[in-house]
Amino acid sequence: MRITRVRTPLELKDELVKFVFRVYQGTNGAYPALEWVENKPSIDDFEGFKRVYEPFLEFRLGKEFDELYLGTEEEKVIGTIALVYNLEGKDVWWVPEDIKDEETGLIEFFMVDPAYKGKGYGSQLLEFAVERLRELKKEPYIITFPNLEAYSYYLKKGFKKIMDYKEFVVLKKE
């Protein structure tokens, strides 16, 4: 797998919506959680998914992510990971005040196409993100939902739970 930084993330919005929909289908609608949607679209409804997810993705690509990386194999997107470390002035309501400082680096938008699950691609992306944050002198954090499969994955990868916050759990890599 090749990991490449995306310099103009909004240009990939359409491709990323399709990628995230594959993840949504592969997790039987568990991820992304779409927690703000009252009636989540079925896993067969791309147009419904796009209608609710595309504006959120556009916001994240344009205003939230400081760096976005794609994991590709033969030009096909098989994984994504984003870093958020310039928190000042950003609407990151899910980040506890206790960790909102210049040393915090958040790992976000971490997904692997379910067709590639179990092949080590997620580990490569996660290790890459942790190393990149450390290069930037940032502490790696992940904020996730405790009921997602990813939660136990992060614990296996050396992240430690440091607190519950709202409906989330905050994890830190030591």
Salt bridges, closest charged atoms under 4 A:
GLU54 OE2 - LYS13 NZ 3.73
GLU58 OE1 - LYS13 NZ 2.98
GLU64 OE2 - ARG60 NH2 2.93
ASP66 OD1 - LYS90 NZ 2.75
GLU67 OE2 - ARG5 NH1 3.81
GLU67 OE2 - ARG132 NH2 2.74
GLU97 OE2 - LYS100 NZ 3.21
GLU108 OE1 - ARG60 NH2 2.51
ASP113 OD2 - ARG22 NE 2.81
GLU135 OE1 - ARG132 NH1 3.01
GLU139 OE1 - LYS172 NZ 3.65
GLU149 OE2 - LYS117 NZ 2.59
ASP164 OD1 - LYS161 NZ 3.16
